[in-house]
Amino acid sequence: GLVYGLLAIGLVMIFSATRIVNFAHGEIFSLGAFVGLALQRHLHLPFALAGVAGVGTVFVAFAIFAYVVNTGLRNSLSQSVATIALGFGLRDLMLVIFGSDSEAYPTVYPEGGFAIFGLRLSYATAISSAATIAVLLVVGVFLLRTRWGIFMRAVAQNDELARLSGIRTRVFQAVAFGAGAALAALAGILVSPQWHVSYTGGGPIALKAFTAALIGGFRSVTGT
């Protein structure tokens, strides 16, 4: 549930600021998992450092994508269709680079678990859940309390008025898209050590995230 919520909030952040429905969200989830795995396996980085580097890479790459698309395509429908093309491209790219077989992370979470309220909870689930809750709190503080967060909410509420007020709307829309993509990548990195990483694995998860966003209100981070 926390993972779906993390993905859904990423969708809502992107849509609120840019009016783009990101149909490549599931592929970004898988891409984040693959990047984290590659950094850990080939560069021998610790899991936490590989995760931070993977999330940062995804943020920069998709912020640039959003800025280019926002500059080149003038309406949100065309921009949303561009994310469909992006999803196909990412899926084929992962297939070419990582192959069709699913991959497994090395052991990164402690084995075993503990009982709480009569339920058995693994350490892996507890750690990934705690990390997700911490990230959601940080996102909330960022949006509500920081200058950049206030600017992003202003752009989401009325981008034309924000632009007339001196806010560089395209920059903040790109940041919002990159942040939403980074949340998807983070979700993939957090849960993939418990699963297998596959280039098609993000699709079913993204559908559930879309459902959560629709139930909560596609422009409401709190509701989602």
C-alpha positions in Angstrom: 0.0 0.0 0.0 2.8 2.4 0.8 4.6 1.6 -2.4 1.4 2.2 -4.4 0.9 5.5 -2.5 4.5 6.6 -3.3 4.0 5.9 -7.0 0.6 7.6 -7.0 1.9 10.7 -5.3 4.6 10.9 -8.0 1.8 10.8 -10.7 -0.2 13.5 -8.9 2.9 15.8 -8.5 3.5 15.5 -12.2 -0.1 16.0 -13.3 -0.7 18.9 -10.9 2.2 20.9 -12.1 2.3 20.0 -15.8 -1.1 18.6 -16.7 0.8 15.6 -18.1 -0.5 12.1 -17.4 2.7 10.2 -17.2 2.0 6.8 -18.9 5.7 5.8 -18.5 5.5 5.7 -14.7 5.7 1.9 -14.5 8.7 1.8 -16.8 10.4 4.4 -14.6 9.7 2.2 -11.6 11.5 -0.7 -13.3 14.3 1.6 -14.6 15.0 2.8 -11.1 15.3 -0.7 -9.9 17.6 -1.7 -12.7 19.9 1.4 -12.2 20.2 0.7 -8.5 21.0 -2.9 -9.2 23.6 -2.0 -11.8 25.3 0.5 -9.5 25.4 -2.0 -6.7 26.6 -4.9 -8.8 29.1 -3.3 -11.2 30.4 -0.4 -9.2 30.1 -2.3 -5.9 28.3 0.6 -4.2 26.5 0.0 -0.9 22.7 -0.4 -1.4 21.9 3.0 0.2 24.4 4.9 -1.9 23.3 3.0 -5.0 19.7 3.9 -4.3 20.5 7.6 -3.8 22.6 7.7 -7.0 19.9 5.9 -8.9 17.1 8.3 -7.7 19.3 11.3 -8.5 20.1 10.1 -12.0 16.4 9.5 -12.7 15.5 12.9 -11.4 18.0 14.7 -13.6 17.1 12.7 -16.7 13.4 13.1 -16.5 13.5 16.8 -15.5 15.4 17.4 -18.7 12.9 15.3 -20.6 10.0 17.3 -19.2 11.7 20.6 -20.0 12.3 19.6 -23.6 8.8 18.2 -24.0 7.2 21.3 -22.4 9.2 23.6 -24.7 8.6 21.6 -27.9 5.0 20.5 -27.4 2.5 23.2 -26.4 -0.6 21.2 -25.2 -0.9 18.7 -22.4 -2.5 16.0 -24.7 0.6 16.0 -26.9 2.9 15.9 -23.9 1.0 13.0 -22.4 1.2 11.1 -25.7 4.9 11.7 -25.6 5.1 9.8 -22.3 3.6 6.8 -24.1 6.5 6.9 -26.6 8.8 7.4 -23.7 7.4 4.2 -22.0 7.9 2.1 -25.1 11.5 3.5 -25.5 12.4 2.8 -21.9 11.0 -0.8 -22.1 13.0 -1.6 -25.2 16.1 0.1 -23.8 15.9 -2.1 -20.6 15.3 -5.2 -22.8 18.4 -4.4 -24.8 20.7 -3.5 -21.9 19.5 -5.9 -19.2 17.9 -8.7 -21.2 14.5 -10.4 -21.0 15.4 -12.5 -17.9 14.4 -11.1 -14.5 17.3 -10.1 -12.2 17.6 -10.5 -8.4 19.3 -8.1 -6.0 21.9 -9.4 -3.7 20.8 -9.7 -0.1 20.5 -6.1 1.3 17.9 -6.4 4.0 18.4 -8.5 7.2 16.8 -11.9 7.1 14.0 -12.8 9.5 11.4 -10.7 11.1 9.3 -10.1 14.2 5.8 -10.3 15.5 3.5 -7.3 16.0 -0.1 -7.4 17.0 -0.2 -11.1 16.2 1.2 -10.6 12.7 4.6 -11.7 11.4 6.5 -8.8 9.7 9.8 -9.3 7.9 12.6 -6.9 8.6 12.7 -6.1 4.8 9.1 -5.0 4.9 9.6 -3.0 8.0 12.7 -1.2 6.7 11.1 -0.4 3.3 7.9 0.8 4.9 9.8 3.0 7.4 11.8 4.5 4.5 8.7 5.2 2.5 7.0 6.9 5.4 10.1 9.1 5.9 10.1 10.0 2.3 6.4 10.9 2.3 7.0 13.2 5.3 9.9 14.9 3.6 7.8 15.4 0.5 5.0 16.9 2.6 7.4 19.3 4.4 9.0 20.3 1.0 5.7 21.1 -0.6 4.2 22.9 2.4 7.1 24.7 4.1 9.9 25.4 1.5 10.1 28.2 -1.0 10.5 25.9 -3.9 7.6 23.8 -2.7 5.4 26.9 -2.5 6.4 27.9 -6.0 5.5 24.4 -7.3 2.1 24.6 -5.6 1.6 28.0 -7.2 2.4 26.6 -10.6 0.0 23.7 -10.0 -2.8 26.0 -9.0 -2.5 28.6 -11.8 0.6 28.4 -14.0 -0.3 31.6 -16.0 -0.7 33.7 -12.8 2.5 32.1 -11.4 4.4 33.1 -14.6 3.1 36.7 -14.4 4.3 36.8 -10.8 7.9 36.1 -11.9 8.0 32.3 -11.3 9.9 30.4 -14.0 7.1 28.0 -14.6 8.8 25.7 -17.0 11.7 25.1 -14.6 9.4 24.2 -11.8 7.3 22.0 -14.0 10.4 20.2 -15.0 11.4 19.9 -11.3 8.0 18.5 -10.5 8.2 15.9 -13.3 11.7 14.9 -12.2 10.6 14.6 -8.6 7.6 12.5 -9.5 9.8 10.2 -11.6 12.3 10.0 -8.7 9.6 8.8 -6.4 8.7 6.0 -8.8 12.4 5.1 -9.1 12.7 5.1 -5.3 9.7 2.8 -5.0 11.4 0.4 -7.4 14.7 0.4 -5.5 13.0 -0.1 -2.1 10.9 -3.1 -3.0 12.9 -4.8 -5.7 15.3 -6.6 -3.2 12.2 -8.5 -2.1 11.2 -9.3 -5.7 12.8 -9.9 -9.1 13.5 -7.0 -11.4 12.0 -7.2 -14.8 11.7 -4.8 -17.7 7.9 -5.4 -17.8 7.4 -5.6 -14.0 6.3 -1.9 -13.5 3.2 -2.1 -15.7 0.8 -3.9 -13.2 2.1 -1.8 -10.3 1.6 1.4 -12.2 -2.0 0.5 -12.9 -2.7 0.2 -9.2 -0.9 3.5 -8.6 -3.2 5.1 -11.2 -6.2 3.7 -9.4 -5.0 5.1 -6.1 -4.4 8.5 -7.7 -7.9 8.5 -9.2 -9.6 7.5 -5.9 -7.6 10.1 -3.9 -8.2 12.8 -6.6 -5.7 13.2 -9.4 -4.7 16.7 -8.2 -4.7 16.1 -4.5 -1.5 14.9 -2.9 -3.2 14.6 0.5 -6.1 12.6 -0.8 -3.8 10.3 -2.7 
